[in-house]
Amino acid sequence: MARAKLKAPPAAFEAFVRRFPELGQAWSLSSEAGRQGPLDEPTRLLIKLGIAIGAQREGAVHSAVRKALAAGVPPAALEQVVALAATTLGFPSCVAAFSWLQDELEPRSRGRTKSR
């Protein structure tokens, strides 16, 4: 899959890491550990999206969608993850997750990116 350029992390994340550099380093190490193993990048990113949806973490869903799109994961695959979660999480939770996914997809369909 073609990899698009991923924008810089949100300003709040960057400010947090500047304030707490040791936590930023720990975050980087744990992220690296998650990349070790047999799963390819698109699969890992879809799993991360599913975890974010299950935990009902709006910011994490936004982040997972942006990273997956930058890695070339098609929007239809992201939408399928939301649909797969419906039988476990229920309709209201999945509608919320779908709206968070759309927050990231809609600006792209209009030819612009969402500023954060």
Secondary structure, 3 states (H helix, E strand, C coil): CCCCCCCCCCHHHHHHHHHCHHHHHHHHHHHHHHHCCCCCHHHHHHHHHHHHHHCCCHHHHHHHHHHHHHCCCCHHHHHHHHHHHHHHHCHHHHHHHHHHHHHHHHHHHCCCCCCC
